[in-house]
Amino acid sequence: MEVVAEQAPQRARLLDAMIDVVAEKGYAAATVADAVRAARVSRGTFYALFPSKEACFIEAYRHNVEVLVARIEAATHEEHGDWRARLRAGLQAYLERLAEEPRLARIWLLEMHVAGSVAQAERDATLRHFADRYRRSFEAALAERDDLEMPSDDALFMLAAGVDQLVCARVRADEVETLPTLTDSLLTCAVAQLEGTAPTRRGDI
């Protein structure tokens, strides 16, 4: 949907408001009226910009995915170490962003799962994006070692989903502030998946 310039601030407020009300009430209980009230716009303005609560929520999610990905990319580009150091920088940026914004962590990891099939498909697309980021990290490792192979698409998706579930458990336990402490554990798991593609040497049996 094309947004004219004068509608842009209202749209931004509605996206932010939707995140707030869903984080506070949960997706099922949050309403368009809640978002309109929080954003201080009219109901007519809402429906001029979004066809439904679901559409607004998913657009808010997509926007925050873009912000998160930009932060991860900036962190990896600023890191001048090897592929492990860059992968660690990206993981740390991801965890720190969620720790700084508990409402986003709740949306990211909990509410998307109860927001319907369209939201679930959007979430799967995000996981595939992160699986592709692991692929790019591993490509740098493969350039250094010829005894490794790229994990399968399914394995990379499982890695992204496994990270998601571990972080989700911390969010459910109201331990969002501890997320950055997972950085090295997640790095170890990622590297282990890649190392697992190396052929077993006779002396290791």
PyMOL commands that place a pseudoatom at each C-alpha (Angstrom):
pseudoatom trace, name=CA, resn=MET, resi=1, chain=A, elem=C, hetatm=0, pos=[0.000, 0.000, 0.000]
pseudoatom trace, name=CA, resn=GLU, resi=2, chain=A, elem=C, hetatm=0, pos=[1.399, 3.394, -1.024]
pseudoatom trace, name=CA, resn=VAL, resi=3, chain=A, elem=C, hetatm=0, pos=[1.588, 5.866, 1.855]
pseudoatom trace, name=CA, resn=VAL, resi=4, chain=A, elem=C, hetatm=0, pos=[1.497, 9.588, 1.108]
pseudoatom trace, name=CA, resn=ALA, resi=5, chain=A, elem=C, hetatm=0, pos=[3.984, 11.804, 2.917]
pseudoatom trace, name=CA, resn=GLU, resi=6, chain=A, elem=C, hetatm=0, pos=[1.498, 13.258, 5.393]
pseudoatom trace, name=CA, resn=GLN, resi=7, chain=A, elem=C, hetatm=0, pos=[0.404, 9.747, 6.420]
pseudoatom trace, name=CA, resn=ALA, resi=8, chain=A, elem=C, hetatm=0, pos=[3.917, 8.512, 7.172]
pseudoatom trace, name=CA, resn=PRO, resi=9, chain=A, elem=C, hetatm=0, pos=[4.065, 9.792, 10.780]
pseudoatom trace, name=CA, resn=GLN, resi=10, chain=A, elem=C, hetatm=0, pos=[0.639, 8.305, 11.532]
pseudoatom trace, name=CA, resn=ARG, resi=11, chain=A, elem=C, hetatm=0, pos=[1.669, 4.996, 10.021]
pseudoatom trace, name=CA, resn=ALA, resi=12, chain=A, elem=C, hetatm=0, pos=[4.863, 4.939, 12.105]
pseudoatom trace, name=CA, resn=ARG, resi=13, chain=A, elem=C, hetatm=0, pos=[2.893, 5.688, 15.282]
pseudoatom trace, name=CA, resn=LEU, resi=14, chain=A, elem=C, hetatm=0, pos=[0.408, 2.919, 14.530]
pseudoatom trace, name=CA, resn=LEU, resi=15, chain=A, elem=C, hetatm=0, pos=[3.171, 0.372, 13.937]
pseudoatom trace, name=CA, resn=ASP, resi=16, chain=A, elem=C, hetatm=0, pos=[4.831, 1.312, 17.215]
pseudoatom trace, name=CA, resn=ALA, resi=17, chain=A, elem=C, hetatm=0, pos=[1.490, 1.329, 19.033]
pseudoatom trace, name=CA, resn=MET, resi=18, chain=A, elem=C, hetatm=0, pos=[0.609, -2.122, 17.703]
pseudoatom trace, name=CA, resn=ILE, resi=19, chain=A, elem=C, hetatm=0, pos=[3.870, -3.499, 19.074]
pseudoatom trace, name=CA, resn=ASP, resi=20, chain=A, elem=C, hetatm=0, pos=[3.139, -1.894, 22.450]
pseudoatom trace, name=CA, resn=VAL, resi=21, chain=A, elem=C, hetatm=0, pos=[-0.429, -3.136, 22.821]
pseudoatom trace, name=CA, resn=VAL, resi=22, chain=A, elem=C, hetatm=0, pos=[0.356, -6.666, 21.622]
pseudoatom trace, name=CA, resn=ALA, resi=23, chain=A, elem=C, hetatm=0, pos=[3.351, -6.868, 23.964]
pseudoatom trace, name=CA, resn=GLU, resi=24, chain=A, elem=C, hetatm=0, pos=[1.143, -5.704, 26.834]
pseudoatom trace, name=CA, resn=LYS, resi=25, chain=A, elem=C, hetatm=0, pos=[-2.072, -7.648, 26.158]
pseudoatom trace, name=CA, resn=GLY, resi=26, chain=A, elem=C, hetatm=0, pos=[-1.071, -10.426, 23.800]
pseudoatom trace, name=CA, resn=TYR, resi=27, chain=A, elem=C, hetatm=0, pos=[-2.091, -10.650, 20.162]
pseudoatom trace, name=CA, resn=ALA, resi=28, chain=A, elem=C, hetatm=0, pos=[-5.489, -12.245, 20.779]
pseudoatom trace, name=CA, resn=ALA, resi=29, chain=A, elem=C, hetatm=0, pos=[-6.612, -9.621, 23.289]
pseudoatom trace, name=CA, resn=ALA, resi=30, chain=A, elem=C, hetatm=0, pos=[-5.163, -6.561, 21.561]
pseudoatom trace, name=CA, resn=THR, resi=31, chain=A, elem=C, hetatm=0, pos=[-7.620, -4.652, 19.359]
pseudoatom trace, name=CA, resn=VAL, resi=32, chain=A, elem=C, hetatm=0, pos=[-7.574, -2.029, 16.642]
pseudoatom trace, name=CA, resn=ALA, resi=33, chain=A, elem=C, hetatm=0, pos=[-9.195, 0.314, 19.171]
pseudoatom trace, name=CA, resn=ASP, resi=34, chain=A, elem=C, hetatm=0, pos=[-6.222, -0.218, 21.515]
pseudoatom trace, name=CA, resn=ALA, resi=35, chain=A, elem=C, hetatm=0, pos=[-3.739, 0.625, 18.771]
pseudoatom trace, name=CA, resn=VAL, resi=36, chain=A, elem=C, hetatm=0, pos=[-5.715, 3.659, 17.618]
pseudoatom trace, name=CA, resn=ARG, resi=37, chain=A, elem=C, hetatm=0, pos=[-5.927, 4.976, 21.165]
pseudoatom trace, name=CA, resn=ALA, resi=38, chain=A, elem=C, hetatm=0, pos=[-2.206, 4.451, 21.799]
pseudoatom trace, name=CA, resn=ALA, resi=39, chain=A, elem=C, hetatm=0, pos=[-1.225, 6.048, 18.489]
pseudoatom trace, name=CA, resn=ARG, resi=40, chain=A, elem=C, hetatm=0, pos=[-3.639, 8.969, 18.954]
pseudoatom trace, name=CA, resn=VAL, resi=41, chain=A, elem=C, hetatm=0, pos=[-5.167, 8.625, 15.491]
pseudoatom trace, name=CA, resn=SER, resi=42, chain=A, elem=C, hetatm=0, pos=[-8.699, 7.979, 14.292]
pseudoatom trace, name=CA, resn=ARG, resi=43, chain=A, elem=C, hetatm=0, pos=[-10.117, 4.583, 13.442]
pseudoatom trace, name=CA, resn=GLY, resi=44, chain=A, elem=C, hetatm=0, pos=[-10.652, 5.880, 9.915]
pseudoatom trace, name=CA, resn=THR, resi=45, chain=A, elem=C, hetatm=0, pos=[-6.949, 6.684, 9.649]
pseudoatom trace, name=CA, resn=PHE, resi=46, chain=A, elem=C, hetatm=0, pos=[-6.088, 3.159, 10.737]
pseudoatom trace, name=CA, resn=TYR, resi=47, chain=A, elem=C, hetatm=0, pos=[-8.227, 1.554, 8.041]
pseudoatom trace, name=CA, resn=ALA, resi=48, chain=A, elem=C, hetatm=0, pos=[-6.929, 3.991, 5.431]
pseudoatom trace, name=CA, resn=LEU, resi=49, chain=A, elem=C, hetatm=0, pos=[-3.476, 2.597, 6.123]
pseudoatom trace, name=CA, resn=PHE, resi=50, chain=A, elem=C, hetatm=0, pos=[-4.091, -1.046, 7.079]
pseudoatom trace, name=CA, resn=PRO, resi=51, chain=A, elem=C, hetatm=0, pos=[-6.898, -3.438, 6.117]
pseudoatom trace, name=CA, resn=SER, resi=52, chain=A, elem=C, hetatm=0, pos=[-6.837, -5.268, 9.470]
pseudoatom trace, name=CA, resn=LYS, resi=53, chain=A, elem=C, hetatm=0, pos=[-5.165, -5.738, 12.836]
pseudoatom trace, name=CA, resn=GLU, resi=54, chain=A, elem=C, hetatm=0, pos=[-3.270, -8.681, 11.373]
pseudoatom trace, name=CA, resn=ALA, resi=55, chain=A, elem=C, hetatm=0, pos=[-1.895, -6.594, 8.504]
pseudoatom trace, name=CA, resn=CYS, resi=56, chain=A, elem=C, hetatm=0, pos=[-0.719, -3.846, 10.857]
pseudoatom trace, name=CA, resn=PHE, resi=57, chain=A, elem=C, hetatm=0, pos=[0.873, -6.344, 13.234]
pseudoatom trace, name=CA, resn=ILE, resi=58, chain=A, elem=C, hetatm=0, pos=[2.747, -8.177, 10.487]
pseudoatom trace, name=CA, resn=GLU, resi=59, chain=A, elem=C, hetatm=0, pos=[3.971, -4.898, 9.007]
pseudoatom trace, name=CA, resn=ALA, resi=60, chain=A, elem=C, hetatm=0, pos=[5.205, -3.835, 12.454]
pseudoatom trace, name=CA, resn=TYR, resi=61, chain=A, elem=C, hetatm=0, pos=[7.006, -7.162, 12.754]
pseudoatom trace, name=CA, resn=ARG, resi=62, chain=A, elem=C, hetatm=0, pos=[8.611, -6.785, 9.325]
pseudoatom trace, name=CA, resn=HIS, resi=63, chain=A, elem=C, hetatm=0, pos=[9.816, -3.288, 10.176]
pseudoatom trace, name=CA, resn=ASN, resi=64, chain=A, elem=C, hetatm=0, pos=[11.459, -4.503, 13.361]
pseudoatom trace, name=CA, resn=VAL, resi=65, chain=A, elem=C, hetatm=0, pos=[13.058, -7.433, 11.518]
pseudoatom trace, name=CA, resn=GLU, resi=66, chain=A, elem=C, hetatm=0, pos=[14.605, -4.902, 9.128]
pseudoatom trace, name=CA, resn=VAL, resi=67, chain=A, elem=C, hetatm=0, pos=[15.936, -2.843, 12.043]
pseudoatom trace, name=CA, resn=LEU, resi=68, chain=A, elem=C, hetatm=0, pos=[17.370, -5.950, 13.705]
pseudoatom trace, name=CA, resn=VAL, resi=69, chain=A, elem=C, hetatm=0, pos=[18.999, -7.210, 10.518]
pseudoatom trace, name=CA, resn=ALA, resi=70, chain=A, elem=C, hetatm=0, pos=[20.565, -3.788, 9.904]
pseudoatom trace, name=CA, resn=ARG, resi=71, chain=A, elem=C, hetatm=0, pos=[22.049, -3.855, 13.397]
pseudoatom trace, name=CA, resn=ILE, resi=72, chain=A, elem=C, hetatm=0, pos=[23.442, -7.350, 12.884]
pseudoatom trace, name=CA, resn=GLU, resi=73, chain=A, elem=C, hetatm=0, pos=[24.956, -6.399, 9.538]
pseudoatom trace, name=CA, resn=ALA, resi=74, chain=A, elem=C, hetatm=0, pos=[26.558, -3.294, 11.015]
pseudoatom trace, name=CA, resn=ALA, resi=75, chain=A, elem=C, hetatm=0, pos=[28.092, -5.349, 13.824]
pseudoatom trace, name=CA, resn=THR, resi=76, chain=A, elem=C, hetatm=0, pos=[29.539, -7.946, 11.454]
pseudoatom trace, name=CA, resn=HIS, resi=77, chain=A, elem=C, hetatm=0, pos=[30.963, -5.306, 9.131]
pseudoatom trace, name=CA, resn=GLU, resi=78, chain=A, elem=C, hetatm=0, pos=[32.625, -3.495, 12.019]
pseudoatom trace, name=CA, resn=GLU, resi=79, chain=A, elem=C, hetatm=0, pos=[34.290, -6.711, 13.210]
pseudoatom trace, name=CA, resn=HIS, resi=80, chain=A, elem=C, hetatm=0, pos=[37.611, -7.247, 11.426]
pseudoatom trace, name=CA, resn=GLY, resi=81, chain=A, elem=C, hetatm=0, pos=[38.438, -10.661, 12.858]
pseudoatom trace, name=CA, resn=ASP, resi=82, chain=A, elem=C, hetatm=0, pos=[37.941, -14.063, 11.223]
pseudoatom trace, name=CA, resn=TRP, resi=83, chain=A, elem=C, hetatm=0, pos=[34.602, -15.621, 10.335]
pseudoatom trace, name=CA, resn=ARG, resi=84, chain=A, elem=C, hetatm=0, pos=[34.082, -16.839, 13.922]
pseudoatom trace, name=CA, resn=ALA, resi=85, chain=A, elem=C, hetatm=0, pos=[34.592, -13.330, 15.283]
pseudoatom trace, name=CA, resn=ARG, resi=86, chain=A, elem=C, hetatm=0, pos=[32.155, -11.904, 12.738]
pseudoatom trace, name=CA, resn=LEU, resi=87, chain=A, elem=C, hetatm=0, pos=[29.586, -14.596, 13.498]
pseudoatom trace, name=CA, resn=ARG, resi=88, chain=A, elem=C, hetatm=0, pos=[29.969, -13.893, 17.216]
pseudoatom trace, name=CA, resn=ALA, resi=89, chain=A, elem=C, hetatm=0, pos=[29.517, -10.157, 16.626]
pseudoatom trace, name=CA, resn=GLY, resi=90, chain=A, elem=C, hetatm=0, pos=[26.283, -10.812, 14.736]
pseudoatom trace, name=CA, resn=LEU, resi=91, chain=A, elem=C, hetatm=0, pos=[24.917, -13.124, 17.433]
pseudoatom trace, name=CA, resn=GLN, resi=92, chain=A, elem=C, hetatm=0, pos=[25.794, -10.626, 20.143]
pseudoatom trace, name=CA, resn=ALA, resi=93, chain=A, elem=C, hetatm=0, pos=[24.101, -7.780, 18.254]
pseudoatom trace, name=CA, resn=TYR, resi=94, chain=A, elem=C, hetatm=0, pos=[20.952, -9.910, 17.873]
pseudoatom trace, name=CA, resn=LEU, resi=95, chain=A, elem=C, hetatm=0, pos=[20.813, -10.794, 21.559]
pseudoatom trace, name=CA, resn=GLU, resi=96, chain=A, elem=C, hetatm=0, pos=[21.628, -7.288, 22.768]
pseudoatom trace, name=CA, resn=ARG, resi=97, chain=A, elem=C, hetatm=0, pos=[18.886, -5.766, 20.625]
pseudoatom trace, name=CA, resn=LEU, resi=98, chain=A, elem=C, hetatm=0, pos=[16.271, -8.107, 22.087]
pseudoatom trace, name=CA, resn=ALA, resi=99, chain=A, elem=C, hetatm=0, pos=[17.571, -7.532, 25.618]
pseudoatom trace, name=CA, resn=GLU, resi=100, chain=A, elem=C, hetatm=0, pos=[17.290, -3.763, 25.152]
pseudoatom trace, name=CA, resn=GLU, resi=101, chain=A, elem=C, hetatm=0, pos=[13.710, -4.018, 23.848]
pseudoatom trace, name=CA, resn=PRO, resi=102, chain=A, elem=C, hetatm=0, pos=[11.769, -6.625, 25.879]
pseudoatom trace, name=CA, resn=ARG, resi=103, chain=A, elem=C, hetatm=0, pos=[8.543, -5.746, 24.067]
pseudoatom trace, name=CA, resn=LEU, resi=104, chain=A, elem=C, hetatm=0, pos=[10.167, -6.648, 20.755]
pseudoatom trace, name=CA, resn=ALA, resi=105, chain=A, elem=C, hetatm=0, pos=[11.502, -9.862, 22.225]
pseudoatom trace, name=CA, resn=ARG, resi=106, chain=A, elem=C, hetatm=0, pos=[7.993, -10.841, 23.226]
pseudoatom trace, name=CA, resn=ILE, resi=107, chain=A, elem=C, hetatm=0, pos=[6.617, -10.051, 19.756]
pseudoatom trace, name=CA, resn=TRP, resi=108, chain=A, elem=C, hetatm=0, pos=[9.547, -11.703, 18.010]
pseudoatom trace, name=CA, resn=LEU, resi=109, chain=A, elem=C, hetatm=0, pos=[9.507, -14.926, 19.965]
pseudoatom trace, name=CA, resn=LEU, resi=110, chain=A, elem=C, hetatm=0, pos=[6.048, -15.430, 21.447]
pseudoatom trace, name=CA, resn=GLU, resi=111, chain=A, elem=C, hetatm=0, pos=[3.199, -13.509, 19.861]
pseudoatom trace, name=CA, resn=MET, resi=112, chain=A, elem=C, hetatm=0, pos=[4.037, -14.381, 16.251]
pseudoatom trace, name=CA, resn=HIS, resi=113, chain=A, elem=C, hetatm=0, pos=[3.266, -17.991, 17.096]
pseudoatom trace, name=CA, resn=VAL, resi=114, chain=A, elem=C, hetatm=0, pos=[-0.332, -17.200, 18.080]
pseudoatom trace, name=CA, resn=ALA, resi=115, chain=A, elem=C, hetatm=0, pos=[-1.130, -14.612, 15.408]
pseudoatom trace, name=CA, resn=GLY, resi=116, chain=A, elem=C, hetatm=0, pos=[-2.355, -17.017, 12.729]
pseudoatom trace, name=CA, resn=SER, resi=117, chain=A, elem=C, hetatm=0, pos=[-1.070, -18.786, 9.637]
pseudoatom trace, name=CA, resn=VAL, resi=118, chain=A, elem=C, hetatm=0, pos=[0.073, -15.652, 7.798]
pseudoatom trace, name=CA, resn=ALA, resi=119, chain=A, elem=C, hetatm=0, pos=[2.181, -14.606, 10.775]
pseudoatom trace, name=CA, resn=GLN, resi=120, chain=A, elem=C, hetatm=0, pos=[3.591, -18.119, 11.059]
pseudoatom trace, name=CA, resn=ALA, resi=121, chain=A, elem=C, hetatm=0, pos=[4.632, -18.021, 7.408]
pseudoatom trace, name=CA, resn=GLU, resi=122, chain=A, elem=C, hetatm=0, pos=[6.257, -14.639, 8.014]
pseudoatom trace, name=CA, resn=ARG, resi=123, chain=A, elem=C, hetatm=0, pos=[8.131, -16.085, 10.973]
pseudoatom trace, name=CA, resn=ASP, resi=124, chain=A, elem=C, hetatm=0, pos=[9.336, -19.021, 8.882]
pseudoatom trace, name=CA, resn=ALA, resi=125, chain=A, elem=C, hetatm=0, pos=[10.584, -16.568, 6.256]
pseudoatom trace, name=CA, resn=THR, resi=126, chain=A, elem=C, hetatm=0, pos=[12.566, -14.761, 8.946]
pseudoatom trace, name=CA, resn=LEU, resi=127, chain=A, elem=C, hetatm=0, pos=[14.117, -18.021, 10.123]
pseudoatom trace, name=CA, resn=ARG, resi=128, chain=A, elem=C, hetatm=0, pos=[15.086, -18.838, 6.532]
pseudoatom trace, name=CA, resn=HIS, resi=129, chain=A, elem=C, hetatm=0, pos=[16.721, -15.415, 6.312]
pseudoatom trace, name=CA, resn=PHE, resi=130, chain=A, elem=C, hetatm=0, pos=[18.780, -16.148, 9.411]
pseudoatom trace, name=CA, resn=ALA, resi=131, chain=A, elem=C, hetatm=0, pos=[19.618, -19.612, 8.079]
pseudoatom trace, name=CA, resn=ASP, resi=132, chain=A, elem=C, hetatm=0, pos=[21.018, -17.857, 5.007]
pseudoatom trace, name=CA, resn=ARG, resi=133, chain=A, elem=C, hetatm=0, pos=[23.101, -15.602, 7.252]
pseudoatom trace, name=CA, resn=TYR, resi=134, chain=A, elem=C, hetatm=0, pos=[24.658, -18.718, 8.803]
pseudoatom trace, name=CA, resn=ARG, resi=135, chain=A, elem=C, hetatm=0, pos=[25.330, -19.974, 5.278]
pseudoatom trace, name=CA, resn=ARG, resi=136, chain=A, elem=C, hetatm=0, pos=[27.239, -16.797, 4.447]
pseudoatom trace, name=CA, resn=SER, resi=137, chain=A, elem=C, hetatm=0, pos=[29.260, -17.082, 7.657]
pseudoatom trace, name=CA, resn=PHE, resi=138, chain=A, elem=C, hetatm=0, pos=[30.103, -20.698, 6.870]
pseudoatom trace, name=CA, resn=GLU, resi=139, chain=A, elem=C, hetatm=0, pos=[31.124, -19.856, 3.306]
pseudoatom trace, name=CA, resn=ALA, resi=140, chain=A, elem=C, hetatm=0, pos=[34.012, -17.871, 4.786]
pseudoatom trace, name=CA, resn=ALA, resi=141, chain=A, elem=C, hetatm=0, pos=[35.060, -20.920, 6.806]
pseudoatom trace, name=CA, resn=LEU, resi=142, chain=A, elem=C, hetatm=0, pos=[34.900, -23.188, 3.766]
pseudoatom trace, name=CA, resn=ALA, resi=143, chain=A, elem=C, hetatm=0, pos=[37.222, -20.796, 1.961]
pseudoatom trace, name=CA, resn=GLU, resi=144, chain=A, elem=C, hetatm=0, pos=[39.831, -21.532, 4.656]
pseudoatom trace, name=CA, resn=ARG, resi=145, chain=A, elem=C, hetatm=0, pos=[39.364, -25.301, 5.034]
pseudoatom trace, name=CA, resn=ASP, resi=146, chain=A, elem=C, hetatm=0, pos=[38.789, -27.934, 2.374]
pseudoatom trace, name=CA, resn=ASP, resi=147, chain=A, elem=C, hetatm=0, pos=[37.725, -30.654, 4.825]
pseudoatom trace, name=CA, resn=LEU, resi=148, chain=A, elem=C, hetatm=0, pos=[34.380, -29.014, 5.595]
pseudoatom trace, name=CA, resn=GLU, resi=149, chain=A, elem=C, hetatm=0, pos=[31.104, -29.052, 3.707]
pseudoatom trace, name=CA, resn=MET, resi=150, chain=A, elem=C, hetatm=0, pos=[28.184, -26.651, 3.781]
pseudoatom trace, name=CA, resn=PRO, resi=151, chain=A, elem=C, hetatm=0, pos=[25.388, -28.007, 6.007]
pseudoatom trace, name=CA, resn=SER, resi=152, chain=A, elem=C, hetatm=0, pos=[22.120, -28.718, 4.217]
pseudoatom trace, name=CA, resn=ASP, resi=153, chain=A, elem=C, hetatm=0, pos=[19.331, -26.161, 3.971]
pseudoatom trace, name=CA, resn=ASP, resi=154, chain=A, elem=C, hetatm=0, pos=[17.370, -28.154, 6.557]
pseudoatom trace, name=CA, resn=ALA, resi=155, chain=A, elem=C, hetatm=0, pos=[20.328, -28.213, 8.938]
pseudoatom trace, name=CA, resn=LEU, resi=156, chain=A, elem=C, hetatm=0, pos=[20.812, -24.460, 8.637]
pseudoatom trace, name=CA, resn=PHE, resi=157, chain=A, elem=C, hetatm=0, pos=[17.101, -23.884, 9.245]
pseudoatom trace, name=CA, resn=MET, resi=158, chain=A, elem=C, hetatm=0, pos=[17.304, -26.136, 12.318]
pseudoatom trace, name=CA, resn=LEU, resi=159, chain=A, elem=C, hetatm=0, pos=[20.226, -24.066, 13.598]
pseudoatom trace, name=CA, resn=ALA, resi=160, chain=A, elem=C, hetatm=0, pos=[18.241, -20.840, 13.215]
pseudoatom trace, name=CA, resn=ALA, resi=161, chain=A, elem=C, hetatm=0, pos=[15.151, -22.401, 14.806]
pseudoatom trace, name=CA, resn=GLY, resi=162, chain=A, elem=C, hetatm=0, pos=[17.191, -23.860, 17.670]
pseudoatom trace, name=CA, resn=VAL, resi=163, chain=A, elem=C, hetatm=0, pos=[18.646, -20.456, 18.486]
pseudoatom trace, name=CA, resn=ASP, resi=164, chain=A, elem=C, hetatm=0, pos=[15.111, -19.086, 18.377]
pseudoatom trace, name=CA, resn=GLN, resi=165, chain=A, elem=C, hetatm=0, pos=[13.826, -21.677, 20.846]
pseudoatom trace, name=CA, resn=LEU, resi=166, chain=A, elem=C, hetatm=0, pos=[16.619, -21.182, 23.361]
pseudoatom trace, name=CA, resn=VAL, resi=167, chain=A, elem=C, hetatm=0, pos=[16.106, -17.431, 23.328]
pseudoatom trace, name=CA, resn=CYS, resi=168, chain=A, elem=C, hetatm=0, pos=[12.336, -17.966, 23.545]
pseudoatom trace, name=CA, resn=ALA, resi=169, chain=A, elem=C, hetatm=0, pos=[12.785, -20.005, 26.735]
pseudoatom trace, name=CA, resn=ARG, resi=170, chain=A, elem=C, hetatm=0, pos=[14.626, -17.076, 28.355]
pseudoatom trace, name=CA, resn=VAL, resi=171, chain=A, elem=C, hetatm=0, pos=[11.860, -14.686, 27.307]
pseudoatom trace, name=CA, resn=ARG, resi=172, chain=A, elem=C, hetatm=0, pos=[9.136, -16.947, 28.739]
pseudoatom trace, name=CA, resn=ALA, resi=173, chain=A, elem=C, hetatm=0, pos=[11.106, -17.099, 31.981]
pseudoatom trace, name=CA, resn=ASP, resi=174, chain=A, elem=C, hetatm=0, pos=[11.231, -13.269, 32.144]
pseudoatom trace, name=CA, resn=GLU, resi=175, chain=A, elem=C, hetatm=0, pos=[15.004, -13.357, 31.772]
pseudoatom trace, name=CA, resn=VAL, resi=176, chain=A, elem=C, hetatm=0, pos=[15.273, -11.108, 28.721]
pseudoatom trace, name=CA, resn=GLU, resi=177, chain=A, elem=C, hetatm=0, pos=[18.104, -9.106, 30.272]
pseudoatom trace, name=CA, resn=THR, resi=178, chain=A, elem=C, hetatm=0, pos=[20.279, -12.248, 30.357]
pseudoatom trace, name=CA, resn=LEU, resi=179, chain=A, elem=C, hetatm=0, pos=[20.088, -12.881, 26.609]
pseudoatom trace, name=CA, resn=PRO, resi=180, chain=A, elem=C, hetatm=0, pos=[23.572, -11.492, 25.793]
pseudoatom trace, name=CA, resn=THR, resi=181, chain=A, elem=C, hetatm=0, pos=[25.091, -14.149, 28.076]
pseudoatom trace, name=CA, resn=LEU, resi=182, chain=A, elem=C, hetatm=0, pos=[24.028, -16.752, 25.500]
pseudoatom trace, name=CA, resn=THR, resi=183, chain=A, elem=C, hetatm=0, pos=[26.399, -15.377, 22.861]
pseudoatom trace, name=CA, resn=ASP, resi=184, chain=A, elem=C, hetatm=0, pos=[29.263, -17.833, 23.330]
pseudoatom trace, name=CA, resn=SER, resi=185, chain=A, elem=C, hetatm=0, pos=[26.971, -20.852, 23.763]
pseudoatom trace, name=CA, resn=LEU, resi=186, chain=A, elem=C, hetatm=0, pos=[25.210, -20.051, 20.509]
pseudoatom trace, name=CA, resn=LEU, resi=187, chain=A, elem=C, hetatm=0, pos=[28.538, -19.525, 18.753]
pseudoatom trace, name=CA, resn=THR, resi=188, chain=A, elem=C, hetatm=0, pos=[29.748, -22.916, 19.985]
pseudoatom trace, name=CA, resn=CYS, resi=189, chain=A, elem=C, hetatm=0, pos=[26.605, -24.624, 18.668]
pseudoatom trace, name=CA, resn=ALA, resi=190, chain=A, elem=C, hetatm=0, pos=[26.905, -22.941, 15.275]
pseudoatom trace, name=CA, resn=VAL, resi=191, chain=A, elem=C, hetatm=0, pos=[30.582, -23.818, 14.875]
pseudoatom trace, name=CA, resn=ALA, resi=192, chain=A, elem=C, hetatm=0, pos=[29.909, -27.389, 16.028]
pseudoatom trace, name=CA, resn=GLN, resi=193, chain=A, elem=C, hetatm=0, pos=[27.347, -27.863, 13.262]
pseudoatom trace, name=CA, resn=LEU, resi=194, chain=A, elem=C, hetatm=0, pos=[29.897, -26.811, 10.664]
pseudoatom trace, name=CA, resn=GLU, resi=195, chain=A, elem=C, hetatm=0, pos=[32.710, -28.847, 12.213]
pseudoatom trace, name=CA, resn=GLY, resi=196, chain=A, elem=C, hetatm=0, pos=[30.399, -31.854, 12.164]
pseudoatom trace, name=CA, resn=THR, resi=197, chain=A, elem=C, hetatm=0, pos=[30.597, -31.938, 8.368]
pseudoatom trace, name=CA, resn=ALA, resi=198, chain=A, elem=C, hetatm=0, pos=[34.315, -32.806, 8.495]
pseudoatom trace, name=CA, resn=PRO, resi=199, chain=A, elem=C, hetatm=0, pos=[35.084, -36.470, 7.743]
pseudoatom trace, name=CA, resn=THR, resi=200, chain=A, elem=C, hetatm=0, pos=[35.875, -38.560, 10.825]
pseudoatom trace, name=CA, resn=ARG, resi=201, chain=A, elem=C, hetatm=0, pos=[39.561, -39.334, 11.027]
pseudoatom trace, name=CA, resn=ARG, resi=202, chain=A, elem=C, hetatm=0, pos=[40.573, -42.899, 11.835]
pseudoatom trace, name=CA, resn=GLY, resi=203, chain=A, elem=C, hetatm=0, pos=[42.326, -41.753, 14.996]
pseudoatom trace, name=CA, resn=ASP, resi=204, chain=A, elem=C, hetatm=0, pos=[39.094, -40.180, 16.255]
pseudoatom trace, name=CA, resn=ILE, resi=205, chain=A, elem=C, hetatm=0, pos=[37.132, -43.437, 16.224]
for i in range(1, 205): cmd.bond("trace and resi %d" % i, "trace and resi %d" % (i + 1))
show_as sticks, trace
zoom trace
